[in-house]
């Protein structure tokens, strides 16, 4: 699987852009752009609805000296957006500078609406707008705009709110597809390696690589925050560093915050993600979203060294509210959290998990009640969480106790046809092979006698635990490698096993 997603990354780095202009209709007047001065002139020409095509690579080195060193003046703005087309024709715009820290709507295009920009590469584009909103290398704010076959290389973007490399804010039915970002730096709030804020739109076939993001709130390797949108066949590799001056919240390897978002066939690979609250390998703070066939591989997720900070951190999602996870995994990933940390999810309410697994290390450093789990750190006592046909090989350590092979603290939840095989250790009480502590709905201790775990097992030898809260069946190591042990499980449609050799694994793993 790791090889498959490495191939996905390679496929979308350096998008194969066309050298054939899209303007085949001779009735459309096409205006050729051969210099940076001609590109700049669009902003003042009054023809913001024109059709433009690059005829060669555009050197914008001199732009740094323009307008009293404020640099390139964005084409289009809030009141009069660019509504035309720019066909890059396979060419590159390079060494362009925008230095307007007090302004908003910054980028080569300040604002676009019902526009189209395709077949273009940006290289060494620097946009500085630390006091502004809607800041990017290409477009500050895009609405109903087609963006396709675009490469961004060695770009730097700094803004206040809604900050991205491609566009700071994108809204509308027109999709973003075939986008590659390499070696970028992004700073801001609601900031993404590609898009700062995504609303009612779709991203397909996009990959952000070797990119660093620095922020205090709502940052994602691909998108800072997304609502009512779809992200497919996309990924991120790089570093996300929450600002030390604040409490970095909602930090995700792919998306910082999701609300009613569908994510499919996407990956975070070789990433370091640091923050304090709601930090996840794929999504920082998830709400009512669906995630399928998506994975986090070879990542490090950690909080800063501030004592008492760092909670709700997970290999896939930091904080999950009413999400649905299917065919997801976290592999070879280390998670270090103060409290509420899990191999898949830090804390969950009303979330459904099926056919998913985690494999790595989860460590909680709180001195009391760490709430650490191989899959979920804490399931609260309000809306029910379900875990079905899933497993964890994660090593779980809770310095203050409350740790389980699957769940650290189980409130309102149910576990079915799942197992744990990772080591569970801690300095306090509440350690279990599957579940550390099981609570009543009023969050007072006592529901230990109520069964919440069904047809689920743990390896007593590898976990080091002889008991588990809420139910479950202990088995010896050898028994965990026999199909006959797992009564009621669906072999081979959902589960498969190499008899006497392996633990059960999910059928989709053999086809990934």
C-alpha atoms as one frame of an Amber mdcrd trajectory, in Angstrom:
protein
   0.000   0.000   0.000   2.873   2.343   0.794   4.151   1.821  -2.741   0.731
   2.567  -4.196   0.509   5.929  -2.494   4.097   6.790  -3.289   3.110   6.247
  -6.920   0.121   8.581  -6.452   2.481  11.250  -5.146   4.854  10.822  -8.065
   2.016  10.932 -10.592   0.874  14.390  -9.557   4.217  16.091  -9.030   4.931
  17.929 -12.234   1.525  17.789 -13.891   1.789  17.049 -17.595   0.421  20.296
 -18.953  -0.693  20.747 -22.509   1.108  22.892 -25.086  -2.045  23.231 -27.167
  -4.150  26.352 -26.419  -7.776  25.745 -25.584  -9.015  28.500 -27.895 -10.079
  26.618 -31.001 -12.923  28.971 -31.913 -11.509  31.686 -34.168 -14.386  33.986
 -33.202 -12.822  34.385 -29.754 -10.274  37.176 -29.704  -7.134  35.822 -28.072
  -4.616  38.278 -26.668  -1.023  37.076 -26.504   1.042  37.649 -23.356   4.818
  37.538 -23.833   6.143  39.758 -21.018   5.453  40.456 -17.359   4.556  44.026
 -18.309   1.835  42.703 -20.629   0.536  40.464 -17.855   0.441  43.437 -15.491
  -1.362  45.556 -18.068  -4.430  43.297 -17.842  -5.123  44.839 -14.426  -5.413
  48.333 -15.929  -6.743  47.584 -19.405 -10.383  47.396 -18.459 -10.644  44.060
 -20.268 -10.971  41.718 -17.290 -13.146  39.396 -19.353 -10.670  38.820 -22.138
  -9.059  35.606 -23.364  -5.303  35.567 -22.798  -2.607  33.082 -23.725   1.070
  32.953 -22.753   3.334  32.667 -25.773   6.539  32.045 -23.815   7.902  31.799
 -20.274   7.413  35.083 -18.414  10.271  36.550 -16.352   8.864  38.854 -13.654
  12.117  39.573 -11.797  11.681  43.327 -12.283   8.275  43.223 -10.574   9.982
  43.474  -7.174  10.871  47.096  -8.021   7.454  48.160  -9.270   5.086  50.518
  -7.455   7.617  51.626  -4.843   8.678  48.022  -4.285   5.139  46.843  -3.607
   5.545  44.629  -6.640   2.957  43.220  -9.003  -0.538  44.732  -8.745  -3.200
  41.975  -8.672  -5.434  41.556 -11.696  -9.061  41.957 -10.614 -10.483  42.783
  -7.193 -13.572  42.313  -5.047 -15.662  44.812  -7.010 -14.381  43.938 -10.503
 -13.031  40.368 -10.584 -11.262  38.797 -13.531 -13.873  36.892 -15.552 -11.837
  35.842 -18.557  -9.479  33.003 -19.411  -5.744  32.540 -19.107  -4.258  29.657
 -21.096  -0.717  29.058 -19.913   0.083  27.003 -22.990   2.622  25.001 -20.957
   4.656  28.080 -19.982   6.005  29.378 -16.657   5.614  32.675 -14.816   8.644
  33.054 -12.553  10.313  35.418 -10.083   7.156  37.433  -9.409   6.848  39.469
  -6.211   3.797  40.900  -4.452   4.640  42.878  -1.309   1.453  44.504  -0.030
   1.152  43.598   3.673  -1.806  45.880   4.397  -3.958  44.702   1.488  -6.403
  41.860   0.864  -7.218  39.998  -2.373  -3.588  39.317  -3.217  -2.197  37.082
  -5.942  -1.453  37.403  -9.631  -5.245  37.608  -9.757  -6.843  39.373  -6.800
 -10.293  37.948  -7.456 -11.875  35.828 -10.197 -15.449  34.884 -11.028 -16.500
  32.408 -13.729 -12.949  32.496 -15.053 -10.644  29.762 -16.339  -6.903  29.364
 -15.728  -5.185  26.287 -17.144  -1.898  24.720 -18.276   0.364  26.990 -16.274
   3.422  26.794 -13.993   4.313  29.334 -11.308   7.879  29.314  -9.986   9.543
  31.555  -7.389   6.380  33.560  -6.765   6.373  35.369  -3.412   3.249  36.975
  -1.972   3.524  38.939   1.284   0.241  40.104   2.797   0.478  39.415   6.516
  -2.257  41.923   7.304  -4.635  40.851   4.567  -7.386  38.376   3.769  -7.553
  36.202   0.634  -3.861  35.794  -0.118  -2.224  33.352  -2.554   0.356  33.011
  -5.279  -2.209  32.682  -8.092  -5.636  33.936  -6.914  -6.672  35.715  -3.730
 -10.336  34.683  -3.982 -11.815  32.524  -6.738 -15.516  31.949  -7.382 -16.898
  29.506  -9.953 -13.454  29.392 -11.544 -11.915  26.465 -13.415  -8.362  25.717
 -12.281  -6.677  22.826 -14.053  -3.203  21.492 -14.912  -1.298  23.995 -12.779
   2.111  23.531 -11.151   3.380  25.718  -8.320   7.065  25.435  -7.422   9.154
  27.257  -4.810   6.401  29.680  -3.852   6.029  31.548  -0.571   2.741  33.001
   0.667   2.101  34.883   3.914  -1.274  36.314   4.851  -3.634  36.839   7.762
  -6.748  34.820   6.874  -7.670  32.538   3.951  -4.203  31.802   2.652  -3.090
  29.246   0.053  -0.674  28.731  -2.798  -3.267  28.260  -5.557  -6.087  30.335
  -4.081  -6.852  31.759  -0.667 -10.580  31.065  -0.927 -12.399  28.982  -3.520
 -16.168  28.813  -3.835 -18.326  27.292  -6.522 -19.171  24.263  -8.590 -16.170
  24.494 -10.920 -13.553  21.971  -9.826  -9.870  22.227  -9.053  -7.976  19.373
 -10.683  -4.515  18.222 -11.708  -2.630  20.557  -9.400   0.929  20.069  -8.146
   2.649  22.076  -5.397   6.326  21.553  -4.565   8.672  23.263  -2.114   6.259
  25.877  -0.803   5.911  27.890   2.398   2.535  29.106   3.680   1.782  31.176
   6.776  -1.635  32.280   8.010  -4.940  31.297   9.597  -7.367  29.200   7.589
  -4.333  28.268   5.543  -3.702  25.379   3.173  -0.881  24.098   1.045  -3.263
  24.480  -1.904  -6.418  26.332  -0.789  -7.079  28.282   2.388 -10.876  27.904
   2.457 -12.894  25.586   0.199 -16.667  25.930  -0.095 -19.118  23.970  -2.257
 -16.436  22.661  -4.547 -14.309  19.689  -5.594 -10.567  19.032  -5.612  -9.306
  16.126  -7.708  -5.816  14.826  -8.451  -3.869  17.329  -6.347  -0.642  16.762
  -4.448   1.317  19.090  -2.176   4.900  17.982  -1.545   7.822  19.123   0.577
   5.801  22.060   1.837   5.879  23.796   5.227   2.871  25.474   6.800   3.040
  27.680   9.901  -0.185  28.725  11.570  -2.204  29.150  14.734  -5.637  27.914
  13.634  -7.271  25.857  10.889  -4.443  24.634   8.687  -4.210  21.661   6.365
  -1.577  20.300   4.056  -4.056  20.668   1.205  -6.914  22.830   2.554  -7.220
  24.914   5.718 -10.981  24.516   6.092 -13.555  22.867   3.823 -17.350  22.876
   3.825 -19.797  20.955   1.643 -16.991  19.839  -0.651 -15.268  16.762  -2.096
 -11.573  15.878  -2.130 -10.442  12.837  -4.101  -7.195  11.263  -5.229  -5.074
  13.865  -3.466  -2.315  14.044  -0.889   0.289  15.872   1.166   3.895  15.406
   2.245   5.699  17.969   4.385   5.677  19.769   7.727   2.898  21.587   9.557
   4.032  23.596  12.553   1.550  25.291  14.864   2.655  28.709  16.095   4.074
  28.661  19.613   2.656  32.086  20.427  -0.915  30.780  20.367  -2.675  27.470
  20.910  -2.523  25.889  17.460  -5.925  24.300  16.910  -7.518  22.283  14.103
  -4.338  21.125  12.390  -4.682  18.382   9.771  -2.305  16.684   7.376  -4.843
  17.095   4.563  -7.559  19.418   5.931  -7.667  21.466   9.126 -11.454  21.598
   9.552 -14.151  19.697   7.667 -17.910  20.173   7.661 -19.902  17.834   5.434
 -16.876  16.937   3.329 -16.271  13.722   1.360 -12.644  12.556   1.214 -11.758
   9.540  -0.920  -8.556   7.817  -2.052  -6.268  10.381  -0.455  -3.042  10.078
   1.516  -0.720  11.906   3.877   2.776  10.537   3.484   6.031  11.358   5.295
   4.618  14.256   7.303   5.416  15.965  10.588   2.372  17.626  12.142   2.670
  19.621  15.362  -0.061  21.476  17.243  -1.918  21.641  20.527  -5.629  20.948
  20.086  -7.522  18.827  17.548  -4.541  17.623  15.544  -4.875  14.765  13.057
  -2.827  13.048  10.411  -5.573  13.612   7.842  -8.111  15.990   9.467  -7.725
  18.179  12.532 -11.373  18.785  13.437 -13.905  16.699  11.554 -17.654  17.259
  11.457 -20.316  15.221   9.655 -17.823  14.125   7.021 -17.156  10.868   5.177
 -13.653   9.500   4.720 -13.055   6.438   2.563 -10.011   4.628   1.199  -7.657
   7.176   2.734  -4.470   6.686   4.716  -1.743   8.277   6.804   1.660   6.639
   6.340   5.019   7.363   7.987   3.943  10.432   9.953   4.793  12.082  13.257
   2.018  13.850  15.162   2.998  15.652  18.329   2.194  18.510  20.685   4.626
  21.169  21.808   6.500  20.674  25.062   4.202  22.967  27.068   3.054  20.990
  30.091  -0.711  20.518  30.190  -1.195  21.166  26.497  -1.800  18.813  23.608
  -5.140  17.032  23.526  -7.480  15.439  21.004  -4.811  14.143  18.654  -5.182
  11.169  16.340  -3.455   9.422  13.502  -6.362  10.177  11.178  -8.565  12.765
  12.964  -7.921  14.844  16.074 -11.524  15.580  17.101 -14.322  13.737  15.283
 -18.010  14.631  15.458 -20.425  12.409  13.564 -17.923  11.381  10.913 -17.921
   8.105   8.955 -14.644   6.272   8.359 -14.482   3.298   6.001 -11.403   1.503
   4.657  -8.988   3.892   6.357  -5.621   3.267   7.980  -2.762   4.832   9.887
   0.573   3.103   9.353   3.974   3.489  10.951   2.903   6.710  12.649   4.010
   8.047  16.032   1.615  10.154  18.087   2.632  12.035  21.224  -0.133  13.814
  23.116  -0.845  15.121  26.595  -4.276  13.487  26.803  -6.977  12.053  24.528
  -4.878  10.437  21.848  -5.648   7.556  19.498  -4.155   5.636  16.613  -7.087
   6.749  14.448  -8.952   9.428  16.451  -8.106  11.479  19.533 -11.678  11.970
  20.764 -14.963  11.033  19.120 -18.683  11.725  19.387 -21.282  10.048  17.174
 -18.654   8.707  14.764 -18.821   5.420  12.848 -15.639   3.458  12.076 -15.591
   0.339   9.921 -12.913  -1.765   8.231 -10.071   0.427   9.441  -6.808  -0.098
  11.322  -3.889   1.630  13.028  -0.277   0.561  13.410   2.286   2.727  15.190
   2.842   4.243  18.636   0.527   6.383  20.734   1.931   7.993  23.886   0.046
  10.104  26.423   2.201  12.203  28.716  -0.436  13.459  31.182   0.306  12.445
  34.755  -3.340  11.531  35.414  -6.022  10.103  33.142  -4.251  10.142  29.803
  -7.101   8.421  27.882  -5.040   6.745  25.164  -6.255   4.095  22.715  -4.961
   2.084  19.812  -7.883   3.378  17.740  -9.629   6.088  19.815  -8.391   7.888
  22.904 -11.752   8.949  24.328 -15.344   8.224  23.363 -17.571  10.611  25.279
 -20.893   9.843  26.917 -23.251  11.669  24.553 -23.714  10.433  20.965 -22.864
   6.779  20.362 -19.668   5.807  18.561 -19.429   2.459  16.756 -16.297   0.508
  15.829 -16.835  -2.521  13.600 -14.470  -4.851  11.740 -11.379  -2.896  12.719
  -8.097  -3.530  14.524  -5.035  -1.983  16.099  -1.432  -3.120  16.249  -0.456
   0.199  17.837   1.700   0.293  20.927  -0.177   2.327  23.545   1.427   4.090
  26.516  -0.423   6.222  29.088   1.812   7.859  31.658  -1.224   8.584  33.807
  -3.279   5.477  33.111  -6.505   4.859  31.210  -5.266   3.090  28.120  -6.722
   0.369  25.916  -5.650  -1.629  22.913  -8.600  -0.102  21.021 -10.115   2.606
  23.273  -8.756   4.392  26.328 -12.018   5.738  27.756 -15.289   4.264  26.482
 -18.444   6.240  27.222 -21.363   5.829  24.837 -20.031   3.366  22.295 -20.098
  -0.138  20.895 -17.280  -2.316  19.524 -17.953  -5.310  17.284 -15.723  -7.826
  15.455 -12.489  -6.035  16.221  -9.197  -6.898  17.876  -6.046  -5.465  19.450
  -2.520  -6.832  19.439  -0.320  -3.858  20.418   1.400  -3.412  23.757  -0.608
  -1.499  26.400   1.321   0.090  29.265   0.883   2.903  31.765   1.748   4.167
  35.213  -1.776   4.465  36.531  -4.931   2.362  36.690  -7.436   1.642  33.956
  -5.399  -0.429  31.528  -7.148  -2.971  29.297  -6.514  -5.254  26.361  -9.324
  -3.623  24.345 -10.747  -0.891  26.584  -9.079   0.886  29.490 -12.104   2.281
  31.316 -15.841   2.043  30.555 -18.121   4.784  31.869 -21.825   5.371  32.446
 -23.667   7.926  30.374 -23.414  10.459  33.204 -19.639   9.990  33.128 -19.539
   8.507  36.607 -17.658   5.227  37.047 -19.611   2.046  37.365 -20.809   0.560
  34.110 -18.105  -2.095  34.152 -20.720  -4.848  34.188 -22.502  -3.571  31.077
 -21.267  -5.211  27.894 -20.240  -2.801  25.147 -17.779  -5.027  23.294 -18.978
  -7.951  21.168 -17.194 -10.687  19.198 -13.929  -8.859  19.793 -10.577 -10.184
  20.991  -7.184  -9.167  22.280  -3.823 -10.901  22.410  -3.023 -11.216  26.110
   0.652 -11.868  25.452   1.438  -9.002  23.101  -0.827  -6.468  24.857   0.428
  -7.523  28.272  -3.133  -7.258  29.602  -5.238 -10.004  31.134  -8.439  -7.956
  31.468 -10.472  -5.396  29.543 -13.390  -3.119  30.472 -16.790  -3.457  28.816
 -16.361  -7.005  27.521 -14.231  -8.769  24.943 -12.479 -12.128  24.826  -8.808
 -12.692  25.758  -6.779 -15.088  23.628  -3.251 -16.390  23.535  -0.921 -15.323
  20.758  -1.214 -18.588  18.798  -4.998 -18.531  18.992  -5.053 -15.048  17.449
  -3.623 -16.535  14.240  -6.381 -19.102  13.739  -9.539 -18.303  11.811 -11.582
 -20.540  14.111 -10.920 -18.131  16.986 -12.936 -15.338  15.423 -16.492 -16.533
  15.770 -19.070 -14.555  13.798 -16.532 -12.820  11.574 -17.015 -12.650   7.804
 -14.169 -14.558   6.153 -13.135 -13.992   3.387 -15.394 -11.115   2.266 -14.398
  -8.708   5.054 -11.533 -10.489   6.806  -8.668 -12.664   5.593  -5.961 -14.547
   7.469  -2.806 -16.513   6.695  -3.602 -19.496   8.872  -1.109 -19.967  11.687
   1.073 -17.127  10.382  -0.726 -13.787  10.608  -3.355 -11.965  12.572  -6.566
 -11.293  10.649  -6.338  -8.459   8.165  -8.969  -6.660   6.117  -9.802  -7.975
   2.662  -9.302  -4.565   1.063  -5.661  -4.579   2.194  -4.840  -7.412  -0.202
  -6.163  -5.402  -3.158  -4.689  -1.996  -2.236
